[in-house]
Amino acid sequence: MFEWVNTLRRVPPNVLVVGSANTDIVAKVPRLPTEGESLRGNSLSIVFGGKGANQAVALARIGARVEFISAVGGDYYGRLMKNNFKREGILTSAVRMVRGETSGTALIFVDEGGRNSIVVIPGANHRLLPEDMVRDENHFVGKDIYLTQLELLPETVEVGLVLAKKNGLVTIVDAGPPRNISDKVFPYIDLISPNETETEFLVGIKPITKKDYRRCAGFLLKKGVRAVVLKLGAKGCYYADDTQEVYVPGFKIKPVDTTAAGDAFTAGLAFAWGKASLEEVLLFANSAGALACMKFGAQPSMPYLDEVKSFLNSIRKSLE
Ligand code: RIB
C-alpha cells in the first residue's frame, strides 16, 4: 500500500494553482461570538493563508512541482507572502504585486474545539482579472493538474478553467468559499470538491446520510462535472462519478484548529489524483486534512510528505 507515494517523490506531478493569497489575522477565543456580543479572546496571531496559497504550499510540501498564479497587494504583507512562496519552493513569476491595493486579508476566530468563523476582505485577489489569465496562458503549458478555488472573481475562475481544458490539464475545483458556479462552467471541471457547507450551498441539500451524499454528487454530475469528492469533515469523504462511488471514513483526532484542513485535503487529492486506487487517493487526502487539523494556523499546519507518510503508516495496521 502507498508505494506510489515513493514513485511520486521521484516523478512529481506538475501542478498549476490559481487562487487567492491572504494574511490571516487569527484570534483564539473560548467560543465563537454571537451577534452583538463582546468576548475576551485568548491570543492573536498573524499567519499566511488564503485558499489558493494554502493549497499551493501544501502541494509543495508534499512534493509536487508547483506554480502559482495569484495577486498580492503592493504592501508589506504582499512582499512577505511572495517571499514565503519562494521559500516554499513555489514558482512565482505569475504572482502579481498590485500597486496601490492591499493584500487579501482574513479575520478568523478559532474556538477551543478548533472550529472557526472567517471574514475575508479580498483586496488584491479581486484584481486578478480574466485578461491576466489569457496573458498567462504560457504558464499552463506542460502542467498535469490545474487546481483552483472560488475565492477569486468568478469570471477569472471561469476563464482559467476554459484555458486549462484547452491546454489538456486535469481540472480540480475546491468549491470554497460557498459561491455560485455558472452552469456553463461545470463541464470544464474534471473533479469538484465541496465541503458540507459548500455542498448545501451548491445543491440545496445538507449531506447527512449516504443517500444525501449520493443525491448531492448526482446533482453535480448532472451539471457536467466528471467526478465529485464531498469533504465531510470528521466523517471523512465520499467520491462519486458516473460509474462508481467510494466512501472513506475520517480518522479519530483531537482538532486544534480546522482552518485550511479542506485546503490540505484538496492538495492531497490533486497530488495523488490518477496515481493510485481511489481508496488510497482518498485516504491520502483524508490524512493530509487530518494532519492540518492537529496544528494551529492555515499555512503553518500544511503537512510535509514525511508527516503524511508516517500518519498513513500509523493507521496502516488498522486498514490491513
Ligand atoms: O481555507 C482557509 C482559508 O480561508 C484561510 O487561510 C483564509 O485566508 C480564507 O481564505
Boltz pocket constraint, residues with backbone or C-beta under 6 A from the ligand:
constraints:
  - pocket:
      binder: B
      contacts: [[A, 20], [A, 22], [A, 23], [A, 24], [A, 48], [A, 49], [A, 50], [A, 51], [A, 54], [A, 105], [A, 106], [A, 118], [A, 120], [A, 151], [A, 259], [A, 260], [A, 261], [A, 262], [A, 263], [A, 298], [A, 299]]
      max_distance: 6.0
